[in-house]
Amino acid sequence: MSTAIPTLPPLFDLLGTAVFALTGALLAARLRQTFVTMSFFALITGVGGGSIRDLLIGAPVFWVRDPWVAPVCLGVALLAWFTPRKWWEGTLLEWADAAGLAAYAVLGTAKALAYGLPPIPAVLMGVITGCVGGIIRDVLAGRPSILMRPELYVTAAALSASLCALGQIIGLPQQLSLPIAALAGFALRGWAIHSGLALPAYGRDKP
């Protein structure tokens, strides 16, 4: 490993996982599924991206030996089960998800770099960390995944991940480069939430 692996403070790390897990639980609630399905959606959304990243870079899967991550995901599912769905409607959850997306894209990239990956694969690991849990959730739910929607979601994760890798390439200290990268991705995602900004779809006629 070439550099130290950055981490969030444990409370913030669990909070980010809980936000992702809540989006999975609420999707299951919207589909009127059972508590078992809701719990599975919460867990797979909360840990899916980080698990795939760890398997690909040869790291121990982050949540398997952590005594708190799985209980937090299941606790979030329990919370969603016993509360009205209207409590969670609106943009608050989207903004919280945007913060988690940016933070985990940065941390996923930094972890991949610390395990010796070149910058471009490390950036992809960051995108995977931030997005794949939601992609798995959407595929299981039978709805178009975030990859198939024009909203700036994966793009925001890619921006954060790219700036994180660039910061290491040019030698910026992590205390500076990681927050800047996370804030940039969060700002782009927030702009998209606020203004409805989206990528243009392919529209060229084929011969």
N, C-alpha and C positions, 0 to 999 in steps of 0.2 A: 504494500500500500504506500502511495506516495504522499498523501496528506492525511491530516486528521479528519475523521468523519464528523461533520457538524450534526447536532441534534437540537430539537426544540426542548424547552423546559418540559418536564413530564406532564404537567397540567395542561399546557397549551397543545402538546402532542395528542393527548387524549381528547381534548376539545375538538381538534381538527378531525380526528377519526370519528368522533361522535356526530359531527355535522355531516360528514359523508354518509355515515350509517343511517342518519335520520332521513336523508333523501331516498335511500333504498327502502326504508320502512314505510315512508309515506307513499311511495309508488305502489307498494303492495296494498296499502290501505285504500288507495284510489281504485285499485282493481278488485277490492273487496275479497282479499285472500285471507287465509287462515293465519293464526299467530305463528305457526311453524314456517310458513312461507315468508311472513313479515320478518321473522328473525333471520332467516337465511339471506334475504335481500339486504338486511342491515349489515350482516357480517361480510358478505361478498363485496358490497359497495365500500365498506369501511377499510377493508384490508386487501382487496383484490389487486389494485395497482402496485402497492408495495410488495406484495407476495410475488407477483410475476417478475418484478425488477430484481428481487433478491435471488430468485431461482436463476435468472439469466446471468447475473454477475457473479454467481457462486458464493453468495453471502448466506448466513443463517437467516431463515425467514423470520422477519422482525417480530411478529406477534406470537409465534408458537411458544416461546419461552417467557413471554411477558404475562404476568398474572392478571393484568388489568384490561388489556385490549378487548379480548373476547367478551368478558363480562360487561364492559361499557357498551359494546355493540348490542348485546342482548338486552341490556337495561334500556337502551334507546328504543328498541323494538317494543319493550313493555310500555314505555312512556307513550309511544305512538298508538299502541293498542287501546289504552285507557283514556285517551284525550280526543276531543273532536278534531277532525281534520281541518276545520275552518281556522283553528288556532294557528296553523302553520302556513296558511295561504298568504299571498302577498310577496313582496320582494325581500323581506328580511332574511329568509333562508337562502335566497339566491346570493345576497351579498356575503353571507357567512360562507357559503360554498365557494364564492370567488376568492375569498381570503385563503381558504384551505387549499384550493387549486393552485394558487400561486406559490404558497409556502411549500407544498409537497413537491411541486415541479422543481423548485430550487433544491430542496433537500435530496430529492432523488438523483438529480444531476450531480450534486456534490458527493453523494455516497458512491456513485458509479465512478467518478473521477478518483476518489480515494482508493477504490479497488483496482485502479490502473487502467481503466478504459480510456481510449482516445476521445477527444472532445465530441465528435458527432455522435458516436454510439452513446456517450454519456448523456447528451441532450435528449436522445430518444428515450433513454431510461427515465429521465425526468418527466417527459410527456407521459410515458407509461404509468409512472407513479401517480400523477395527478388525474389521469383520465380513464385508465382501463377498468377500474372498479365500476365507474358509471356506465361504461360501454357494456360490460358483462351484465349489469343490472338491466339495461335497456333491452339487450338481446333476449335475456330470459323472460322479460315481460312482453316480448313480441311487439315492440314499438321501435321506430327508427332511432338508432343510437345517436349520440352526440357527434359521431363522425359523419352521419348522414344529414345533419342539419346545418344550415349556413351560419348559425350564430357563432360569434367569436368566443369559443370555449377552448378547443384544442389549440387554436392560435395563441391565446393568452398564455397557456401552459408552455407552448414552444418559445414564446418571447422570454418568459422568466428563465427557462432552462438554458436558452442560448446566451443570455446575458450572464448567467452564472458561469458557464463554461468560458465565455470571453473574459470575464474577470480573472479567472485563474490563468488563462493564457498570457494576459498582459501583466500578471503579477500583483493584482490588487489584493489586499488583505481580505480574508473572508468576512471579517466584521463589517467591512464596507460593501463588498460586492454582493453578498447574499441578500441583505435588506434592499439594496437598490434593485436587484433582479426581481425579488418578490413584489416590491411596490409597483414596478413597471407592469408586470403581468396582472396584478390586481387592478391597476388603473385602466388597462385595456379592457379587461372583463367588465369592470364597473361602467365604463363608457358604453359598452355594448348593452348592458342591462338598462342603463338610463335612456339611451337614444334608440335602441333597437338596431344598432349597427350590425351588419352581417356581411359575409363574403359574397361576391357575385357568383351566381350559378353559371355553369357552362350553357351557352346559348347559341353557339355557332352551328348552322345547319350542316349536316354531313352530306357528302355527295351521294 
